[in-house]
Amino acid sequence: MSESADSLREQRKRETSRALAETARRLTAEQGFAGFTVEELCAEVGVSRRTFFNYFESKENAVFGFAAIDPRQEALEEDFVARTGDLLDDFIALTIARFDLVNPLDDAPALFAVIEQEPRLIKAAFEQIAKNERRDMELIVRRTGEGDDAELRAEVLVHSVGALVRLSMDRLLHRHSTDSFRDLVSRRLEVARTVYAPSQKAD
């Protein structure tokens, strides 16, 4: 298969994934989460049940747009594992690159509306976030090796960067910052470095 044909195929897959997510949110808003089945969702989009599960593990994941791993994201992650630069800087770069692939701000209003109507979906969202965090920890251990405290270091790194991401998203979503996600995260990383740096205070 040619590169252009493969690219077109991946684009169609992303369009199908997005159509399923958008339709799942619309149906949830109109009928409630329990008001439609996966089969009815598939009929709306024009795909089979089997196709649905190629994209999403569950109906909850479809509502939140938690699709199966994107080949572009896989490539970013493999590049991260292969790098030999500063671990924190490289993980921040991976985080920003993922954001650039699928800007979550585009879906935020629809997701807020869904959660307001179906608060029980929050549990599914947190479960997926935890799953993503575990995946990132595994990436870091793959890169750094399984020495002493490897898993603990990976856990601290993932959750520290996650905190910077949440602070930055709060600025974008609730305080309507005009700064880019990249700039917001980078600025907070600079401040975090000063917080964790050895004290320069005189004895």
C-alpha positions, 0 to 999 in steps of 0.5 A: 500500500502506498504512503498516500493510500495508507494516510487516507485510510488512517484519516478515514479511521479518525473520521469514523472514530470522531463520528462515533464519539460525537454521536454518542455524546448527542444520543446521551444528551438526548436520551440519557446514557442508558437510553441507547445501545451500541447497536443503535449508535452504530446504526446512526453512524453507519458502521457495524458493532464489530467496527465500533469495538475496533475503535472503543472498548466501551460505550463510555469510552465512545462518549469521552472519545477514548479511542484505541491507540492512534498510530500517530500517538504510538509513533510519538511514544516510540520516539520518546522511548528511544530518546536519550535527552533529559527525561522530564523535558522529553516527557513534557514534549510527548505530552504537548505533542499528544495535545496537538494531535487531538486538542481536547478543548474542542470537545470540552463543552460537549463533555461538560454537558454530558457529565452534567446530565450523567454524573456517573460517567465521571467514574469511567473517565477517571478509570481511563485516565488512570489507565493512561497514567499506567501506560505512561509509567510503562513507557518511562520504565521501558526507557529508563530500565527496571533498576531500583525505584524505577516504577516509583520514579515513573509514578512521580514523573507521570503524576507531577506532569499530570498536575502541570497539565491540569493547572494549564487546562484550568487556565484554558478552560475556566480562565480563558487564557490566550496562551497556548497549552505549550506555553502554559505547561512550559511556564509551570515546568519552569516554576516547578524546577525552582520549587524542587531546586536545592535551596540557595538560602545561606546557612 
